[in-house]
């Protein structure tokens, strides 16, 4: 079970998607950080959105219907 | 005094901030968007996404990711025409089209695609009723210029879009002359593919353009170029999703930075304000030209819906000679000839010499128009004296 203050990441199909997600989360004032996709998660050369586990509902509410999320999972 | 009246080829000058935005990108950001996770690459990615979002807002596309950037409208049109049409398909266009549509279609014709051309009037007007009867069982696409780059006339895209939707035919609009100059709503106009130029009425630099693709239709288009996208790098198959599917290779991020500045200028100024000023300029130009003895005007009548483009000729003098004289003697820059649209000249009866095209832009003044009119009056008088 993941604790509420541990990190999760949202992975996207492409950096264009991640950039759109960043713009929307900023507009909605959802706290997050853009980080390079960790190599243990994907071999993609892009970026992903890192957020605290308890912000997951806010992230999902903001992004659903706006940009496809390929995967949401714990950072570690 | 110099007067630039060739905005239909590319807008000039560009708005304040456009050059600065490119210089700032080059000097401070400079990295490749979407290729790395470091701060400069992310910043470059933001620059591209901002331009996508502004473009989407301008054409009422709900999702910025439906916009792929290309090097110009021609590339965007080629992506649709060469990617969509297969031997046995039928496509309908008009006889006002630019070679960016006509040449890919003629190429496709040689590969077994059937092409029908809806005839326009000698004034370059298209009756939407003329298109319906051309639709057949195998009609896959209607491709149409939103406005003619020769006559300036606006074509009835909303009516034809509705017709295409009703008859289950895809609809592609060439908005090279209209994006930014005339309101465009891809929903209301039932547009499936919209090709646009970034360096005309979107006020970006040359080397920018793009394509809107309606949701789901990207799978109908075979890509014409495959390569690196920064996404799904472990796969050797090219991505099937927007916008990566049509953005192989490092994008023109510095150009897109300039395009973003052009789009901000457009949003802050407003398409309706720009349209109002350009309509005043072209209205005064047409009215003035109409009063000059020996000037023949082409295209839709004064008062018709148009972009700020007018074609004319001076009796007794070829358009190249008139254009050269305007430039060298009066400092007025125009474009003579066929404007890459021989079909349109066949329609309005100006082959093989073509016309003199004058296309004012938002940064022209009424003084510019008066100067051009004085110059043309003087040239027309010379031509008349020469007999």
Boltz contact constraints between the chains, C-beta under 6 A:
constraints:
  - contact:
      token1: [A, 13]
      token2: [B, 241]
      max_distance: 6.0
  - contact:
      token1: [A, 14]
      token2: [B, 231]
      max_distance: 6.0
  - contact:
      token1: [A, 14]
      token2: [B, 244]
      max_distance: 6.0
  - contact:
      token1: [A, 15]
      token2: [B, 34]
      max_distance: 6.0
  - contact:
      token1: [A, 15]
      token2: [B, 45]
      max_distance: 6.0
  - contact:
      token1: [A, 15]
      token2: [B, 230]
      max_distance: 6.0
  - contact:
      token1: [A, 16]
      token2: [B, 65]
      max_distance: 6.0
  - contact:
      token1: [A, 16]
      token2: [B, 243]
      max_distance: 6.0
  - contact:
      token1: [A, 19]
      token2: [B, 45]
      max_distance: 6.0
  - contact:
      token1: [A, 19]
      token2: [B, 46]
      max_distance: 6.0
  - contact:
      token1: [A, 19]
      token2: [B, 49]
      max_distance: 6.0
  - contact:
      token1: [A, 20]
      token2: [B, 49]
      max_distance: 6.0
  - contact:
      token1: [A, 20]
      token2: [B, 64]
      max_distance: 6.0
  - contact:
      token1: [A, 20]
      token2: [B, 65]
      max_distance: 6.0
  - contact:
      token1: [A, 23]
      token2: [B, 49]
      max_distance: 6.0
  - contact:
      token1: [A, 34]
      token2: [B, 42]
      max_distance: 6.0
  - contact:
      token1: [A, 36]
      token2: [B, 37]
      max_distance: 6.0
  - contact:
      token1: [A, 43]
      token2: [B, 234]
      max_distance: 6.0
  - contact:
      token1: [A, 44]
      token2: [B, 233]
      max_distance: 6.0
  - contact:
      token1: [A, 45]
      token2: [B, 230]
      max_distance: 6.0
  - contact:
      token1: [A, 45]
      token2: [B, 233]
      max_distance: 6.0
  - contact:
      token1: [A, 46]
      token2: [B, 230]
      max_distance: 6.0
  - contact:
      token1: [A, 47]
      token2: [B, 37]
      max_distance: 6.0
